[in-house]
């Protein structure tokens, strides 16, 4: 885990450049490069890619944890896969995370939309409600919503519409899965649980915690975590590793 491989080194540098740039040079970087819901006016086609290099500007711990995980697990995985295969794997996992996160967002959006339609609102009124809520969230962090039908579904729709996703976590979850499949007996520890656990148990357990938080809304590791983006990255990482191990893992044409 000690050696920084070339691709991991470049990814670390680019992430730090994006973080410093968003902090000191481009205050609206999240608006441009974070992943917004496709119906939101801030959405641009490049965001499923660029959101992987953005991190929470309010806390340095987000990027620190992600970059530590990228260094600790990305190096061994790149050594096993080779540079080209690792690059393809990393960005595919990140794009898979964006896809699953967006699909879950559409699920919540449509559920709330149906509630408001059934309550008698027109599509134009729903659009106005979303835009007003989004503006209010941007200005004050708070919003009001029609208290009709199922308020939880309406709240979920507004939050899906109004919240951006940032971070390399989705891609890194793919890397974690790859590490677990390549080094299943490596022993890992959480900071607050200093007991060594083999990767083949530790990593699935971490993913199950994300699934629990995503389904129940009860966050074990804190708020504002895109749990389904983590699950999406892990899922796409598993599919790629399963396919490669079964078919062409040692195909040197990738290197």
N, C-alpha and C positions, 0 to 999 in steps of 0.2 A: 504493500500500500504506500510505500515511501516515494516511489519514483514518479515524477510528473512526465507523462508522455507528451509528444508534440501537439497533438490535437487538443488534449485537455488543457495544455498551457495556453494555447490560442483562445480557447473558449473562456478560460479564466480572465485573460486580459480584456477580451471584448466585453464581457459582463461588467468588469470594473470600469471600463471606459464609459459604457452606457450609464452605469450608476452615477459616476461622478458628473457626467454630462447632464443628466437629468436633475442633479442636485444644484449645480452651479451655472450651467450654461443655457439650459432649455427648460424653463419651469413647466411648460405644457407638454413635456415629453410623454407622460402617461396618456394624455389625450390623443397624441399622435401614434404612439407605439404600443400601448396596452391593448389587450383584446377586448373590444366592446361587442355587445350583442348586435347582430347584423341589422336589426331594425333601428338601432340607435344612430343619430346623425354623426356621431364620432367614429363610426366604423369605417375602416378602409381595408382593402383587400390584402395588404401586406401584414396586417396585425397578427394573424395566426402564426407567422414566422417571427416578427419582431418582439412579440410579448415575451418570448423565451429569454430575452436579454434585459428585460425591465424588472426592477424590484421595488418593493415598498420604500418610498422616500422618507417615511416617517420613522423608520427604525432600521438601523444597520444590521440587526440580527438576521433579518430575512436573507440578505445576500451572503452574510457570513456562513450561515448554516448550509445554504445551497452550494456555495463554493467549496466548503469543506467536504460535503458529500461528493461533489464532482471530482475533487482531487483524490479522495480516499477510495472511491469505487470506480471512477472513470478510467484511471490509469491501468489497473489490472484488466479491465474489460477491453480497453484498446489494445493492450499487449496481446490478448488472446484473439481478438477479431481482426486486428490490423487497422491501419489508418482509414482507408476508404470505407470499409465496412462499418467501422465505428461512426464515422461522420453520417453515413446513411442511416444508421440505427438511431443515433442521437436525435437527429432532426425529425425522423419519422415518428419517434415516440413523442416528441414535443408537439408535432402536428396532430397526432392521434389524441393527445390530451386536449388540444384546442377543439377538436371535433366533438369529443364526448362532452366536454364542458358546454359547448354551444347547443348540442342536442338536448341536454338536460335543461338548459336555459329556455329552449323552445317549448319543452314540456310544461314548464312553469308558466311561461308566457301564454300559451294556448289555454291552459286551465283557468287562469285569471281572466283572459279575454272572454271565454265562454260564460263565466259568472257575470261579467258586466253586460254582455249581450242579453243574457236571460233576464237581467234586471232592467232592461229597457234602454240602455245607453246605445247610441249610434256609434259606428266606427270612428266618425269624426270626433265625438265626445271622448271616446276612449283614447284617441291620439292626443287630444288636448290634456287629458288627465295624466298621461305618461310624460308628456313634455313638461308640464308644470311640476310634476313630482321630481323629474330629473333635474330641472333648474334649481328647485329647492334643495335637493341633496347636494348639488355642487356648491351652493352658496352657504348652507347652514348645516348640512349633514342630516337634516330631518325632512319629512314630507307628510302630506296628508293624502288620504285616499278615500274613495267612496265606501262607506260602511254598509255594504249591501251583500246579500248572498253569503258567500264564504269569504270572510275578510282575509284569512290566511292565504288563500289562493290569489287574491288580488295583491296582497303584499308580496307574494312570491313573484308575480308577474312584474311588478314595479322594480323589485330588486334585480331580477334578471335583466331587465331593460336598462337599468341605471348604473350597474356596477361593472367595472372593468376587471380583467384578470391579468396579473403580471407575475413573472417569475419563471425560473428554469426548472421548477419542481416537477412538472409533468415529464420532461425529458429525463430528469434525474431518477424519477421513479422507474422509468424504463431501464435505465442503467442499473438500478438496484436489483430489478428482476433478473437482468442478464448476469450480474454478479452472483446472485443466489443460485442460478442454474449452472454457472461455470465453477463456482467454489462453494458447493452446498454445505460443506463441513467447516467453513471458516467461522470463527467465533466472534460475535459482535456484541456491543453493549450500548444501551441508552445511558445518557448522562445521569438521569435520575433513577436508573435501575442498573446499578453496577454489578450485574450478574451476566456472565458470558452465555450467549444463546447462539446456536448454530444458525447460519444464514438461511438454511432451508426452512427453519421455523420462524426466525426473526422477521424476515421480509414479508412472507404471507401474513403474519400477525399484524404488521404495520399497515398493510393494505386493507385488512379486515377492519382495523380501527377507522381508517378513512371511510370505508363503506358504511360503517355504523354511524359515523358523524354525518355523512352525506344524507343518509336515509332519515335519521331521527332529528337532525339539526342540533344535537348535543355535541359540542366540540371539545375534545379531550385536550388538544394542544393549543387552544386559543381560538379567537374569532377571526373572521375574514380569511378563511382558508378555503380554497377551491378544491374540495375533496374529490369531486368527480373528475377534475383535471388530473389529479394524482392517479386515480383509478384508470383513466383513459391512457395515460402514459405507461402504466404498468401492464395494461391489457395489450397494447400494441407491442410493447417490449417482449411480452411473453410469446405472442404470436410469431414475431420475427425469430426469436431464439429457438422456439420449438421447430419452426420450419427449417432453419439453418442446421440445427443439430440433426434433424431427420434426413435432410437432403444434401446440403452443400456447404456445411460448416468449414471444411478444409479446402474449399475451392480457391486456389491461389489467384484466380483471375480478379478477385476482389482487391488484392493488395497493391 
